Amino acid sequence: MTSDFHTTHWTTILAAKDGNSPQVRDAMKFLCETYYRPVFRFINRYIPKPLEAEDLTHDFFLRVLEGKEFRAIQREKGRFRSYLLGAVKFFLADLRAKMVTQKRGGGIIARIPLDFDVADQRQADDDQFDRDWAELLVDRAVASLEEEYRAKGKDSVFFILKPCLSGEIPDRDKAIFILDVSPEYFKVLVSRLRKKFRENLRRQIAQTVADESEIDEELDELIRKFSSQ
């Protein structure tokens, strides 16, 4: 990992003394926009109507961006993924508790647990959130890689080699013929693609962990989660 690790969005937030500084707010805004999808899917499992789930997801991120929880974040450190999962659970449980208190907790809101302490449900929720998170990271790493190849005028090469990221190309001989390369050089191209993909994935993960030493552990964990889908 490069020496600029400590200037990532998450480490900017963790290191900040002022949770309302422009740098911290910009960093948190970027992370919230980037990782919107896993949170929306988590909420959508309890609020099955997409528009209602989307409204609640927006409310959740507005609450995060207000900065009220920055001080707690700085104390807890850790990974952005863990923080966000805990925060959205608290948001939903708090919402349901308030609705029940106001005697408006029926219907859809009643689907939300008052807490997430039931072991089986907690593990299922956490695992699915992690899989959604891993899927998003993979998608972003692939999109970044595609843009890199396109910038070099090699988008057609990327299109042919892309299946190698998830396995083997169905018709390897046809791919070699189209690329007009030797079988040996084809292996080199595939190796380069996979190496670049892993580097891109590491860069995505680096934005969400507190320390460089956590990157490989997070990468291995998310690959296992993604593979279990």
Secondary structure, DSSP 8 states (H G I E B T S, - for coil): --GGGGGSHHHHHHH-S-TTSHHHHHHHHHHHHHTHHHHHHHHHHHS-SHHHHHHHHHHHHHHHHTTTTHHHHHHH-S-HHHHHHHHHHHHHHHHHHHHHHTT---GGGGGS-S-S--HHHHHHHHHHHHHHHHHHHHHHHHHHHHHHHHHTT-HHHHHHHGGGGSS--TTHHHHHHHHT--HHHHHHHHHHHHHHHHHHHHHHHHTT-SSGGGHHHHHHHHHHHHHT-
